[in-house]
């Protein structure tokens, strides 16, 4: 049941974000998770799942802190992941959302992903 919920809503990485001082919930899309965060081959070449999450959040936080945002709802940024033994730049999109009760959240996904409806918490 929890796995079905994650496939619809996204994977909650808020505990990592809180360690970095990001105070609102952060989710990643299931496609981003399966494609770039979770692949087991990354572990054998020195990049762990937690390391990938940390790198992604650091890049996002650096972008938020260091730039004036034109569109306050969407941030485009990039991060390097080891893919098949090669350091690869991956472009990502972070969007800011409010749920039905006004709770804020950040949702990170691949640029071509469209998330129609996000249920938070």
C-alpha positions as a Markdown table, in Angstrom:
| # | Residue | x | y | z |
|---|---|---|---|---|
| 1 | Unk | 0.0 | 0.0 | 0.0 |
| 2 | Unk | 2.8 | 2.5 | 0.9 |
| 3 | Unk | 4.5 | 1.7 | -2.4 |
| 4 | Unk | 1.4 | 2.4 | -4.4 |
| 5 | Unk | 1.0 | 5.8 | -2.6 |
| 6 | Unk | 4.7 | 6.6 | -3.4 |
| 7 | Unk | 4.1 | 5.8 | -7.1 |
| 8 | Unk | 1.2 | 8.3 | -7.2 |
| 9 | Unk | 2.5 | 11.0 | -4.9 |
| 10 | Unk | 6.2 | 10.9 | -4.8 |
| 11 | Unk | 8.9 | 9.9 | -2.4 |
| 12 | Unk | 9.3 | 11.9 | 0.7 |
| 13 | Unk | 12.9 | 13.1 | 1.3 |
| 14 | Unk | 11.9 | 15.8 | 3.8 |
| 15 | Unk | 14.1 | 14.3 | 6.6 |
| 16 | Unk | 17.2 | 14.9 | 4.4 |
| 17 | Unk | 15.9 | 18.4 | 3.5 |
| 18 | Unk | 15.4 | 19.3 | 7.2 |
| 19 | Unk | 19.0 | 18.4 | 8.0 |
| 20 | Unk | 20.0 | 21.1 | 5.5 |
| 21 | Unk | 17.7 | 23.7 | 6.9 |
| 22 | Unk | 14.9 | 23.3 | 4.3 |
| 23 | Unk | 11.8 | 23.6 | 6.5 |
| 24 | Unk | 9.0 | 22.5 | 4.1 |
| 25 | Unk | 8.4 | 19.0 | 2.9 |
| 26 | Unk | 10.3 | 17.8 | -0.2 |
| 27 | Unk | 9.3 | 15.0 | -2.5 |
| 28 | Unk | 10.8 | 13.5 | -5.6 |
| 29 | Unk | 8.9 | 12.0 | -8.5 |
| 30 | Unk | 8.8 | 8.2 | -8.8 |
| 31 | Unk | 10.4 | 8.5 | -12.2 |
| 32 | Unk | 13.3 | 10.5 | -10.9 |
| 33 | Unk | 13.7 | 8.1 | -7.9 |
| 34 | Unk | 13.8 | 5.0 | -10.1 |
| 35 | Unk | 16.0 | 6.5 | -12.8 |
| 36 | Unk | 18.6 | 8.4 | -10.9 |
| 37 | Unk | 18.4 | 8.1 | -7.1 |
| 38 | Unk | 17.9 | 4.4 | -6.5 |
| 39 | Unk | 19.9 | 2.4 | -9.2 |
| 40 | Unk | 22.1 | -0.1 | -7.5 |
| 41 | Unk | 25.0 | 0.3 | -9.9 |
| 42 | Unk | 25.6 | 3.7 | -8.3 |
| 43 | Unk | 26.6 | 2.0 | -5.0 |
| 44 | Unk | 29.3 | -0.1 | -6.7 |
| 45 | Unk | 31.0 | 3.0 | -8.2 |
| 46 | Unk | 31.0 | 5.1 | -5.0 |
| 47 | Unk | 27.8 | 7.1 | -5.2 |
| 48 | Unk | 25.1 | 6.0 | -2.6 |
| 49 | Unk | 21.4 | 6.7 | -2.6 |
| 50 | Unk | 21.8 | 9.0 | 0.3 |
| 51 | Unk | 24.7 | 10.8 | -1.4 |
| 52 | Unk | 22.6 | 11.4 | -4.5 |
| 53 | Unk | 19.8 | 12.8 | -2.4 |
| 54 | Unk | 22.2 | 15.0 | -0.5 |
| 55 | Unk | 23.9 | 16.3 | -3.7 |
| 56 | Unk | 20.5 | 17.0 | -5.3 |
| 57 | Unk | 19.3 | 19.0 | -2.3 |
| 58 | Unk | 22.5 | 20.9 | -2.0 |
| 59 | Unk | 22.3 | 22.0 | -5.6 |
| 60 | Unk | 18.7 | 23.1 | -5.1 |
| 61 | Unk | 19.4 | 25.0 | -1.9 |
| 62 | Unk | 22.5 | 26.7 | -3.5 |
| 63 | Unk | 20.3 | 27.8 | -6.4 |
| 64 | Unk | 17.5 | 29.1 | -4.1 |
| 65 | Unk | 20.0 | 31.0 | -1.9 |
| 66 | Unk | 22.2 | 32.4 | -4.6 |
| 67 | Unk | 19.8 | 33.7 | -7.3 |
| 68 | Unk | 16.9 | 36.0 | -7.8 |
| 69 | Unk | 14.0 | 33.8 | -9.0 |
| 70 | Unk | 12.0 | 35.0 | -12.0 |
| 71 | Unk | 9.3 | 32.4 | -11.6 |
| 72 | Unk | 8.7 | 31.8 | -7.9 |
| 73 | Unk | 6.9 | 28.5 | -8.5 |
| 74 | Unk | 9.6 | 26.7 | -10.6 |
| 75 | Unk | 13.3 | 26.3 | -10.4 |
| 76 | Unk | 15.4 | 24.6 | -13.1 |
| 77 | Unk | 18.8 | 23.2 | -11.9 |
| 78 | Unk | 21.3 | 20.5 | -12.6 |
| 79 | Unk | 23.2 | 17.9 | -10.6 |
| 80 | Unk | 25.9 | 15.3 | -11.5 |
| 81 | Unk | 25.1 | 11.6 | -10.9 |
| 82 | Unk | 27.3 | 8.7 | -11.7 |
| 83 | Unk | 25.4 | 6.7 | -14.4 |
| 84 | Unk | 27.0 | 3.5 | -15.7 |
| 85 | Unk | 30.4 | 4.6 | -14.3 |
| 86 | Unk | 30.2 | 8.0 | -16.0 |
| 87 | Unk | 29.7 | 11.4 | -14.3 |
| 88 | Unk | 26.5 | 12.7 | -16.0 |
| 89 | Unk | 24.8 | 16.0 | -15.7 |
| 90 | Unk | 21.1 | 15.6 | -15.0 |
| 91 | Unk | 18.7 | 18.5 | -15.4 |
| 92 | Unk | 15.9 | 18.8 | -12.9 |
| 93 | Unk | 12.9 | 20.9 | -12.1 |
| 94 | Unk | 11.7 | 21.8 | -8.6 |
| 95 | Unk | 8.2 | 23.2 | -8.3 |
| 96 | Unk | 6.5 | 24.7 | -5.2 |
| 97 | Unk | 3.0 | 23.6 | -4.4 |
| 98 | Unk | 0.2 | 24.0 | -1.9 |
| 99 | Unk | -2.2 | 21.3 | -1.0 |
| 100 | Unk | -5.9 | 21.7 | -0.3 |
| 101 | Unk | -5.3 | 23.0 | 3.2 |
| 102 | Unk | -2.5 | 25.4 | 2.2 |
| 103 | Unk | 0.5 | 23.3 | 3.2 |
| 104 | Unk | 3.6 | 24.2 | 1.2 |
| 105 | Unk | 5.9 | 21.6 | -0.4 |
| 106 | Unk | 8.7 | 21.2 | -3.0 |
| 107 | Unk | 8.4 | 18.6 | -5.7 |
| 108 | Unk | 11.5 | 17.7 | -7.7 |
| 109 | Unk | 11.1 | 15.9 | -11.0 |
| 110 | Unk | 12.6 | 15.6 | -14.4 |
| 111 | Unk | 12.0 | 18.6 | -16.7 |
| 112 | Unk | 9.7 | 16.7 | -19.0 |
| 113 | Unk | 7.5 | 15.3 | -16.3 |
| 114 | Unk | 4.1 | 16.8 | -15.7 |
| 115 | Unk | 2.6 | 16.1 | -12.3 |
| 116 | Unk | -1.1 | 17.0 | -12.6 |
| 117 | Unk | -2.1 | 16.6 | -9.0 |
| 118 | Unk | 0.0 | 16.3 | -6.0 |
| 119 | Unk | -1.4 | 14.9 | -2.7 |
| 120 | Unk | 0.8 | 15.9 | 0.2 |
| 121 | Unk | 1.0 | 14.1 | 3.5 |
